[in-house]
Amino acid sequence: MSLVELADVSYTYPGGVLAVDGVSLRVDAGESLAIIGQNGAGKTTTVKLMNGLLKPSSGRVLIGGEDTARRTAAQVARRVGYVFQNPDDQIFNTTVAKEISYGLKRLRLDAGESERRLDEAAALTGLGDRLEENPHDLPLSVRKFVTIAAVLAVDCEVLVLDEPTAGQDQAGLDRIAEIVEVMTGRGRAVVTITHDMEFVARHFARVVVMAERRVVTQGRAEEIFTDSAAMATARLARPAIVELADRLGLADVGLSLDALADAWRSRG
Ligand SMILES: Nc1ncnc2c1ncn2[C@@H]1O[C@H](COP(=O)(O)OP(=O)(O)OP(=O)(O)O)[C@@H](O)[C@H]1O
C-alpha cells in the first residue's frame, strides 16, 4: 500500500476554475517525489489535496489507505505536513522556539519528547542558536527554515515542501538536501513542488510532470529528464547535465556527472 495515493482526482475551485483534472499518482514510504510543471499547471492544488486543505471534487485521495474525504483537514495535516511556499503565510509566533513548538502542543506529548523534537528540528534546520529570536526579524531564507522546522517537529509521514530552494544560498540548498535524505531514510515520504530542475535531478528519485491540470508523465528522475518530448510538452528546461550529454552525443549517462565524465573519456 502506498503512503499517498491520488486516484483519478479532479478539483474545481468554488469560483468554477478546474485546477486539477484526472490526476493519479502514488508516493511510497521512504520515497522522494518532485512535482514539476509551469505556473498554473496544478501543482499547488495537487499537494493541497494531499494534505486535506482541499477535498477532491471527484476521485479519491488516500493517505496510508485512509480516504481524506472522511477526515478533517486537521486530521490529515497530522499525517501530511505542508510547508508553504511563502513562510509569511505560516509564521505567527513571536519566537522561533514557539513557532516550532506550536504544532507539537496539539499532539499532547510529554515535556521530554516535545523538547527532544524541538531540539532535533532546530538542529536539522540550523536554528539551534536562534530559538529565542523573533522569526519576523529573520531573513526570508531563514524564515523558510523556521516553517520547515515546525513541520518536521510534528514528524508527519509525508513532508510536502513547496518551492523550498527559492532564495537559498548553497548552504541552504545543502541543508534542504540533507533534510530530504534524513526524512526518506526514516521511511517518511518527501514531496516537493519546484521550478529548480538541478535540485530535483540531484536529490529526488521520482518526478511527476504536470501541464494544464493533468499529469503528462511520471517515473524515475533520469527517465523523465532524458525524455525530451515530455519535457518539451511541459515546456520545462532540462537539467544542465542532460543538455550537455545530449549536445556531446553521449547516451546513457543519466544524471551522473561521473558517468558523463567516463563516457566522455572513453568515447571512440
Ligand atoms: N484559490 C483559487 N481560486 C481559484 N482558482 C485558483 C485558486 N488557486 C489556484 N487557482 C487556479 O488553478 C489553476 C492551477 O493553479 P495551481 O496554483 O495549482 O498551479 P501551480 O502549478 O501550483 O502554479 P504555480 O507554479 O504558479 O504555483 C490555475 O489556473 C490557478 O489560477
The ligand as an SDF file (V2000), in Angstrom:
LIG
                    3D

 31 33  0  0  0  0  0  0  0  0999 V2000
   -7.9020   29.8260   -4.7930 N   0  0  0  0  0  0  0  0  0  0  0  0
   -8.0940   29.6960   -6.1120 C   0  0  0  0  0  0  0  0  0  0  0  0
   -9.2620   30.0690   -6.6790 N   0  0  0  0  0  0  0  0  0  0  0  0
   -9.4700   29.9300   -7.9980 C   0  0  0  0  0  0  0  0  0  0  0  0
   -8.5610   29.4470   -8.8760 N   0  0  0  0  0  0  0  0  0  0  0  0
   -7.3750   29.0650   -8.3780 C   0  0  0  0  0  0  0  0  0  0  0  0
   -7.0800   29.1820   -6.9800 C   0  0  0  0  0  0  0  0  0  0  0  0
   -5.8100   28.7270   -6.7750 N   0  0  0  0  0  0  0  0  0  0  0  0
   -5.3450   28.3440   -7.9850 C   0  0  0  0  0  0  0  0  0  0  0  0
   -6.2890   28.5460   -8.9440 N   0  0  0  0  0  0  0  0  0  0  0  0
   -6.1550   28.2450  -10.3880 C   0  0  0  0  0  0  0  0  0  0  0  0
   -5.9740   26.8400  -10.5280 O   0  0  0  0  0  0  0  0  0  0  0  0
   -5.0350   26.5610  -11.5670 C   0  0  0  0  0  0  0  0  0  0  0  0
   -3.8940   25.7170  -11.0130 C   0  0  0  0  0  0  0  0  0  0  0  0
   -3.2000   26.5150  -10.0360 O   0  0  0  0  0  0  0  0  0  0  0  0
   -2.0550   25.9410   -9.0820 P   0  0  0  0  0  0  0  0  0  0  0  0
   -1.6870   27.0220   -8.1240 O   0  0  0  0  0  0  0  0  0  0  0  0
   -2.4800   24.6310   -8.5350 O   0  0  0  0  0  0  0  0  0  0  0  0
   -0.8750   25.7140  -10.1340 O   0  0  0  0  0  0  0  0  0  0  0  0
    0.6890   25.5950   -9.8880 P   0  0  0  0  0  0  0  0  0  0  0  0
    1.1660   24.6080  -10.8850 O   0  0  0  0  0  0  0  0  0  0  0  0
    0.9650   25.3280   -8.4720 O   0  0  0  0  0  0  0  0  0  0  0  0
    1.2240   27.0290  -10.2600 O   0  0  0  0  0  0  0  0  0  0  0  0
    2.4380   27.8810   -9.5750 P   0  0  0  0  0  0  0  0  0  0  0  0
    3.7070   27.2280  -10.0480 O   0  0  0  0  0  0  0  0  0  0  0  0
    2.2220   29.2410  -10.1660 O   0  0  0  0  0  0  0  0  0  0  0  0
    2.2260   27.8410   -8.1050 O   0  0  0  0  0  0  0  0  0  0  0  0
   -4.6020   27.9170  -12.1320 C   0  0  0  0  0  0  0  0  0  0  0  0
   -5.4080   28.2020  -13.2500 O   0  0  0  0  0  0  0  0  0  0  0  0
   -4.9160   28.8760  -10.9920 C   0  0  0  0  0  0  0  0  0  0  0  0
   -5.1870   30.1660  -11.4910 O   0  0  0  0  0  0  0  0  0  0  0  0
  1  2  1  0
  2  3  1  0
  2  7  2  0
  3  4  2  0
  4  5  1  0
  5  6  2  0
  6  7  1  0
  6 10  1  0
  7  8  1  0
  8  9  2  0
  9 10  1  0
 10 11  1  0
 11 12  1  0
 11 30  1  0
 12 13  1  0
 13 14  1  0
 13 28  1  0
 14 15  1  0
 15 16  1  0
 16 17  2  0
 16 18  1  0
 16 19  1  0
 19 20  1  0
 20 21  2  0
 20 22  1  0
 20 23  1  0
 23 24  1  0
 24 25  2  0
 24 26  1  0
 24 27  1  0
 28 29  1  0
 28 30  1  0
 30 31  1  0
M  END
$$$$
